[in-house]
């Protein structure tokens, strides 16, 4: 009793991976901060690099920047800041890591996982990946390419039949908002 936050009571298993010295599974109160997870439980950044970002909730989650280090990793406090906790996965990225490369990897994963039965997802995932490829290859205006990714992901979110097609909007929107 009395653990966590009012809106997210109790504990949660967090899976911290990426550029940390001691990745692993940690059970912590829902009131734990991202800083506690990265610099306490996970012993800090690998190679003593600076914290750049974390992807909260896995592939269908949200990117957060250093302004989130002192935010409680609770569903309610993250939701207020347009972030999500999802399964409790926390993928930490240090300086020198590319948000674009991580987003590209996520989109490749989603395209591979698409069953192909629903047109918005089947075609949309292909379009998202092509647009992201263009951004990575710098074959165009980065701002318009990012806007195109957002528009496509919003259309997919509104029209896909299952949650997979609705998922790309979260990492794309958060990357565009926090790392444009």
Order of alpha helices (4+ residues) and beta strands (2+ residues): beta-beta-beta-beta-alpha-beta-alpha-alpha-alpha-alpha
